[in-house]
Amino acid sequence: MTTVFPTIRTPRGAVPADAPAWNPQRGSEMPSHRYRPAHERVEIPEIRRAWPGRRIEQAPLWVPVDLRDGNQALAEPMDTPRKRRMFDLLVAMGFKEIEVGYPSSSRTDFDFVRHLATGGAVPDDVTPVVFTAARRDLIEQTFASIQGMPRAVVHLYTATAPVWRDVVLGQDRAGLHALIREAAGHIARLADAMPATALRFEFSPEVFNCTEPDFILEVCNGLTRLWDASPDRPVIHNLPATVEIATPNLYADQIEYMHRHLERRDAVILSVHPHNDRGTGVACAELAVLAGAQRVEGCLFGNGERTGNVDLVTLALNLYAQGVDPMVDFSDIDVIRRTVEECNRLPVHVRHPYGGDLVYTAFSGTHQDAISKGLAHHERAAAERGVPVGEAPWSVPYLPIDPADVGRTYEAVIRVNSQSGKGGIAHLLQAHHGLDLPKALRAEFSRVVQDATDRSGREATPEDLLRLFRAAYMAQDGPVTLGEGEGEGAGPAAALAAALEASGIAVEVLWQGGHPAEGGAVAYARCRVGDTSVWGAGEDTDAASASARAVLAAVNRALAGQRGDRSQGWPGDVMP
């Protein structure tokens, strides 16, 4: 039966004439002709690129904008207690420049900035940033909010792209430039009247990435001169990809062009503020840093308008995974995530890079096997070096960083469902219950687990696995029981086998092994009973008794199988 989706029009146009034989995709009926590529929307300057050959070897200055840009994107904007909790988190993590609000946008934002200004909450090495549009009354309200602060950055913004100039602002280039100069001059005058506060200035030509490069240079260089930027009092020029319209390499070209042509470059901090409309905000930020950016604005876990601001968690931990100190602390990622979720009242996706609940978890059998072997190899390598496992160089398949470095335990690294394999199952049994199954038994038991998870439709916890294993391989209520005294003395398994043979049950012990366990020992035995080869396991206070119980369990499983009795050697409803 064919399912019909009435609102979806399956592409049925012609296959392009130049398409290779292996690609039968047809043209869709979606009106892609309505949209212009980036090179038709904005001039991309021609430069001899240096950024592709560079490496990021030092973290930029991270500036979280959760309290302003992120807050504006919330259905339920933060009140002062939630804002204060977020601010305290950002301070604790080590951020040194924090955008704290848009004081002229709401009473709540204004009151929170006053709370910081008067409440002693800002450490001496942290600089608050306040955001304002280029309007005299809004600028004055912004300065009123920071009265009494020892230091601050005043962040002026205006949209500069042609569509915004034409549709939103009703200004040509000259008119908009004059408006920006007037606003910047007013900021400078108000700063002169506030000598007790060490003020610096930031300018964002909003939608920079859609604006003519020569116009941006004209405006930014003019503000550098107007604000008399110097190396000891630099101006911040923040160049946002407010709406992503192009591949990240083009944004990098735009940033490198500005990096090369900005006046008084040693008196300018080149900053970027990528959004994530194309899903490439992280790449845009990383390539921008390669291209000369020194400062990156973003949000924890990428909250922000539409598809969000660039994610500072991913950016910083991407550097960490390359051996570069991120300069902020993520050693308890779960506390950070929970705090952000509570403040934003938005969940972080379980597969969010580095911070999601499942990002260090493997369900696939091949992944589990590789991770299990990798963790064991890591422990051996640490022992050989004579260093703690947390200090040894990290090289474990599928795990770009050690989960322990961000406060995760190894308990959630491997989880079992119907897609899992013998390696992951064996790892969990060993890690949680001390059972080191022989390789051949691992393969057989994995089929037992898969059947149980297929029937239950759910994940098997380590406790489920133990119950499944005991039900399948240790059940001994059968036609043969272990009598008093049997299993004791020299060679108990062999003695038991001889006793069983004398009773008419031919048993050959093909393999035996075991290991110490909490409270005694665990043993495993593979036996041939008649024509049947079967595994059994036993646990007891000593190795000899455990070995005898393993043989007995194997015999009972074999006899049950010969009778067609699934009550022996079968987990039944251990996983409801």
Secondary structure as GFF3:
##gff-version 3
##sequence-region A 1 576
A	DSSP	three_ten_helix	32	34	.	.	.	ID=ss1
A	DSSP	alpha_helix	38	41	.	.	.	ID=ss2
A	DSSP	three_ten_helix	51	53	.	.	.	ID=ss3
A	DSSP	beta_strand	61	64	.	.	.	ID=ss4
A	DSSP	pi_helix	66	70	.	.	.	ID=ss5
A	DSSP	alpha_helix	71	72	.	.	.	ID=ss6
A	DSSP	alpha_helix	80	93	.	.	.	ID=ss7
A	DSSP	beta_strand	97	101	.	.	.	ID=ss8
A	DSSP	alpha_helix	107	119	.	.	.	ID=ss9
A	DSSP	beta_strand	127	133	.	.	.	ID=ss10
A	DSSP	alpha_helix	136	145	.	.	.	ID=ss11
A	DSSP	beta_strand	151	159	.	.	.	ID=ss12
A	DSSP	alpha_helix	162	163	.	.	.	ID=ss13
A	DSSP	pi_helix	164	169	.	.	.	ID=ss14
A	DSSP	alpha_helix	173	192	.	.	.	ID=ss15
A	DSSP	beta_strand	198	206	.	.	.	ID=ss16
A	DSSP	three_ten_helix	208	210	.	.	.	ID=ss17
A	DSSP	alpha_helix	213	226	.	.	.	ID=ss18
A	DSSP	beta_strand	235	241	.	.	.	ID=ss19
A	DSSP	alpha_helix	248	261	.	.	.	ID=ss20
A	DSSP	three_ten_helix	265	267	.	.	.	ID=ss21
A	DSSP	beta_strand	268	274	.	.	.	ID=ss22
A	DSSP	alpha_helix	281	290	.	.	.	ID=ss23
A	DSSP	beta_strand	295	298	.	.	.	ID=ss24
A	DSSP	three_ten_helix	300	302	.	.	.	ID=ss25
A	DSSP	alpha_helix	312	320	.	.	.	ID=ss26
A	DSSP	alpha_helix	333	344	.	.	.	ID=ss27
A	DSSP	alpha_helix	365	385	.	.	.	ID=ss28
A	DSSP	three_ten_helix	403	406	.	.	.	ID=ss29
A	DSSP	three_ten_helix	410	412	.	.	.	ID=ss30
A	DSSP	alpha_helix	422	433	.	.	.	ID=ss31
A	DSSP	alpha_helix	439	456	.	.	.	ID=ss32
A	DSSP	alpha_helix	462	473	.	.	.	ID=ss33
A	DSSP	alpha_helix	492	502	.	.	.	ID=ss34
A	DSSP	beta_strand	507	517	.	.	.	ID=ss35
A	DSSP	beta_strand	520	529	.	.	.	ID=ss36
A	DSSP	beta_strand	532	540	.	.	.	ID=ss37
A	DSSP	alpha_helix	543	563	.	.	.	ID=ss38
###
